[in-house]
């Protein structure tokens, strides 16, 4: 888990330079955070004598405030992302499923286009020998 903070410190009160009065700049704090957690629900669970099952879940969260800048990390400002993923395998057959929600323009400024992106994905991968019922030792 990572959290970054950018702080702008301004002069308190009015400032007079060369006879001109300048108004103070407000104190601003902009934050960014990233969180990722994974958990193996099943690891090498014996379904049969020759087939094992594995299953893991992952959750990710990222939020970067508008106008956030950092010297230590390169990131796109003004975004919010949540992602969930399920990964597993039954013997040689593996699968993945995921759901992602992304949006930007967190201040909802009317003159800036707002992206609302939702993505769901699912995939299954299997070697042809496993689908046809051949043993991996057969040649």
N, C-alpha and C positions, 0 to 999 in steps of 0.2 A: 504494500500500500504506500502510495506516495502522495504528499500534499505540498504544493508550492504556493508561495504568497509573494506578491509584488506590492510594495508599499511606496507611495509617493508622498513625501513630506513637503509641505508648503510653509511659507513664511506666515506667521500669525499676525493679523492686523494689516493695516495699510502700509505701503512702502512708498516713500517719496524719493524719486530719482530725477535729478536735473530739473526740479521744479514741477514735475508731473506726478500726480498721485495715481498709484496702481492698486487695484483691488486685490485682496488676498485670493489665493487658489484653495479650494476645499481639499481637505484630507481625503485621499482615496485609497482603498484597499481592493485589490483584485486577486482572486484565488483560483487555483486549479487543483483538481484531485483526480487520482486514478486508483482504482481498487480492482483486484482480480483474485478470486478464490477458486480453488479446484478441490474436488473430493472424489476419491475412488470408492464407489459404492460396492463394487465387486472386483476382486483381483484374483484371477486364476481359479474361480469357483468351478469345481468339477460337475458338469452337467451329465456327462457319461464318462466312461473310462478313457475315451479318446478326445472328447470335446470339452474345452474349458470356456468359461464365460467371463468377460471383463466389462465393466461399466463405470464411466466417470462423468461427472457433471462439472461445469465451469460457469461462473458468473463474473461479468466485467461491468464496471461503471466508470465513466469518465465525464467530468464537467470542467469546462474552462470558461471563466467569466469573460465578458466582452472587454476588449483592449488589454488582455493579459499578455505580458511579455516576460521572458525569463532568459537569463544568460546561461543557466545550467541545463535547460531542457528545451528542445525544439518541439513546439506544439502549435496547433491551429487554435486561435482564440475564438470565443463565442460559439461553443458547441456543447451538446449534451448527448451522451451515448450510453445505452444499456444493452447488454448482450448476454444471452444464455445459450449454452451448448451442451449437448449430450453426445458422448462418444463411447462406442463399445464394440465388442466382437464376440461372435459365437463360433468357436473353432477358427477356421480360416476366413470366415465371412465377417467383414467389418462394416460398421454403419456410423453415420454422423447425422445429427439433426441440430438446427440452430435457429434462433430468433434474435433479430437485432432491431432496435429502435434508435433513430438518430434525428436530431433537430438542431437548428442553429437559429440565429437572431433571437437570443434569449431575452432581450429587452422588448421584443415585439415592435420594433420601429417600423412604421407604416411604409416608409420609402425604401426599405431594404427587403429584398425577396427572402422569404422564409422557406427553408427546405424541411419537409417532414418525410423522412425515409423509413420505411418498414421493409424488412427482408426476412423471409423464412427460407430455409434450405434443408434438404434431406438427400443423403447419398448412401448407396450400398455398393460395396466392392467385394467381389468374390472371384477366386481363380476358377477357371473352367473345369479343372479336375474335381474341385469340391462340388460344383453344381452337378456334374455328371456322375458323381459317386465313386470316382477312382481314388485309390489310396495314394498318398504322397510318395510311398516307396515304390510304386509300380512304374516300370520304365519300358 
